[in-house]
Structures are given as C-alpha cells and as structure tokens.
Amino acid sequence: MKISARNMLPGKVKKVTKGAVNSEVTIKLTGGAEIVSIITKASVERLGLKKGKKVHAVIKSSDVMVATD
C-alpha cells in the first residue's frame, strides 16, 4: 500500500462502539496516547476492526487549528 499522507501513527484498536450508521474507533497508539476516529459502520466491517487489531491512524489535513483561552 502506498499513501500520500505522512502522518501514520501505529497502534492497536482499543474499542469499537458501533452505531446505526457510524462507529467510534478508539486506537491506543504505540506511545500510549489514544486517538478516536468516527468512520462508517461499513468501513469497520470491511476492515475487520476489533479490539487488539494492529492498525495505523492516518491523518491527512491541510491545516491544524490551535486555540488557547
């Protein structure tokens, strides 16, 4: 697989919370931090996502917003 995104964070699926259309996937990254993604239920099934599966969180964005109080 080749992909243009440079931000690929390895980890394992910690939890999948399925909804009617979308699902929430929590990934525990290699360093211990967690990241949450909302993807379609169909994608969860197609990718075979379940607790413990090794995955990569792929982040592709043209900008990142930063805010402070």
C-alpha positions, 0 to 999 in steps of 0.5 A: 500500500502506498499513501500520500499522507505522512502522518501514520501513527501505529497502534492497536484498536482499543474499542469499537462502539458501533452505531446505526450508521457510524462507529467510534474507533478508539486506537491506543497508539504505540506511545500510549496516547489514544486517538478516536476516529468516527468512520462508517459502520461499513468501513469497520466491517470491511476492515475487520476492526476489533479490539487488539487489531494492529492498525495505523491512524492516518491523518491527512489535513491541510491545516491544524487549528490551535486555540488557547483561552 
